[in-house]
Amino acid sequence: MDLVLLCVFLPLVTVAWGQYSDYYYGPYNYGDNDEWVNVYRQGFNFQCPHGQVIVAIRSVFNKKEGSDRLWNYACMPAAQSLGEPTECWWEEINRAGTEWYQTCSNNGLVAGFQSQYFPSVLDREWQFYCCRYSRRCPYSCWLTTEYPGHYGEDMDMMMYTYDHYIRSSGSLICLSSLSCRDRQWKFIVCRMTEYNCPFQNV
């Protein structure tokens, strides 16, 4: 009898936990059969479905393929408290061969990436696809460590806790020699208010 009650109440507890407290994402679905969104040395454009944001980024490096990387992304719906996206846009291009840092304007959240490969510098340019949710504002922001931990390594970055969102990224590039043509990434991760606030251009 106790086992029957456990089977009945455990799913209810799980749903309640997910609705009223922080819980953990996962497992991630990186799309059909976990395929990469690009091939080496080619451009790509990835956008989450409407109302979803980037929650995980995976990448592998290959020196023989022009010191390029394969990329894949996972998306999850934003919290219901944010409502529907009210505006989405592409931010300015971050040029290949340079270090850069970019935050989604107008309190936007990262919902996609666009990239083009340049063989002359063995590097990529990048654009962020950002979405704004009414006038919600970020708070409790923090900066991640470098991904990958060392140049040339595989990369696997993910949001472990629900209600945390990627707002910006910085990318450091190593161009000191032909043996070091790669980037390390850092991400700013924030929570978002459940109410509208007066700050419009953060």
Buried (B, 14 or more C-beta within 10 A) or exposed (E): EEEEEEEEEEEEEEEEEEEEEEBEBEEBEBBEEEEBBBEBBEEBBBBBEEBBBBBBBBBBBEBEBBBBBBBBBBBBEBBEEBEEBEEBEEBEBBEBBEEBEBBBBBBBBBBBBBBBBBEEBBBBBBBBBBBBBBBBBBEEBEEBEBBBEEBBBEBBBBBEEBBBBBBBBBBBBBBEEEEEBBBBBBBBBBBBBEEEBEEEEB
